[in-house]
Amino acid sequence: MGDGAEGDVAMNDLFWGLSLPEGSNRDYFGCNFEMDEVSTVVWQQFPKVVVFVAGLDFLKERGVMYAEFLKRKGVKSVKLVEADGESHIFHVFRPEPEATHLLQKQMSDFIHSF
């Protein structure tokens, strides 16, 4: 794999390839909700959602698009939370910084809100 963003994308593609049924792509209904016919009533029954993204993540736009998609579908509570200045899976590689502790607290608060 290459270094930087190109290597990140290549590794992400590798993981997708390992996760999807043979012959499938990212439009497989199990990973792309837009490919499945779900009624408005069902979308409105979706529980509240928080989408966490990192500001420097090469996949940030996918997270933003997912949050916007859920809102368009009528999911009643969708919140997008961005960790400014952080990169992909920063919380895994750097468990001690304040940004990681904040993310953990935000996730815990969301889980306990049910």
GIZIRA-V903125 format. One record per pair of residues at least 4 apart in sequence whose ideal C-beta (glycine too) atoms are under 8 Angstrom apart, sorted by the first residue. I is the first residue (numbers start at 1). GAP is how many residues later the second one is. Records with the same first field share a line. If there is no record, write none. Layout:
BEGIN
I = GAP ; GAP
END
This chain:
BEGIN
1 = 6 ; 9 ; 10 ; 13
2 = 4 ; 5 ; 8
3 = 4
4 = 4
5 = 4 ; 53
6 = 4
7 = 4
8 = 4 ; 50 ; 80
9 = 4 ; 49
10 = 4
11 = 4
12 = 4 ; 46 ; 47
13 = 4
14 = 4
15 = 4
16 = 4 ; 10 ; 15
19 = 12
20 = 4 ; 5 ; 6 ; 8 ; 10 ; 11
21 = 7
24 = 4
26 = 5 ; 6
27 = 5 ; 8
28 = 4 ; 7
29 = 4 ; 6 ; 7
32 = 4
33 = 5 ; 36 ; 40
34 = 35
38 = 4 ; 5 ; 35
39 = 4
40 = 4 ; 33 ; 34
41 = 4
42 = 4
43 = 27 ; 30 ; 31 ; 32
44 = 30 ; 31 ; 32
46 = 24 ; 27 ; 29 ; 30
47 = 67
48 = 27 ; 28 ; 29 ; 30 ; 31 ; 65
49 = 18 ; 21 ; 26 ; 28 ; 29 ; 30
50 = 28 ; 29 ; 30 ; 31 ; 56 ; 57 ; 60
51 = 12 ; 13 ; 15 ; 16 ; 19 ; 27 ; 28 ; 29 ; 30
52 = 11 ; 29 ; 30 ; 31 ; 51 ; 54 ; 55
53 = 4 ; 6 ; 7 ; 10 ; 11 ; 27 ; 28 ; 29 ; 30
54 = 6 ; 28 ; 29 ; 32 ; 33 ; 34 ; 35 ; 36
55 = 5 ; 27 ; 28 ; 29 ; 30 ; 31
56 = 4 ; 29 ; 30 ; 31 ; 32
57 = 6 ; 29 ; 30 ; 31
58 = 30
59 = 4 ; 29
60 = 4 ; 22
61 = 4
62 = 4
63 = 4 ; 17
64 = 4 ; 16
65 = 4
66 = 4
67 = 4 ; 11 ; 12 ; 13
68 = 4
69 = 4
70 = 5 ; 8
71 = 4 ; 7
81 = 25
83 = 7 ; 16 ; 19 ; 20
85 = 14
86 = 4 ; 13
89 = 4
90 = 4 ; 7 ; 9 ; 10
91 = 4 ; 8 ; 9 ; 12 ; 13
94 = 5 ; 6
95 = 5
96 = 4 ; 5
97 = 4
98 = 4
99 = 4
100 = 4
101 = 4
102 = 4
103 = 4
104 = 4
105 = 4
106 = 4
107 = 4
108 = 4
109 = 4
END
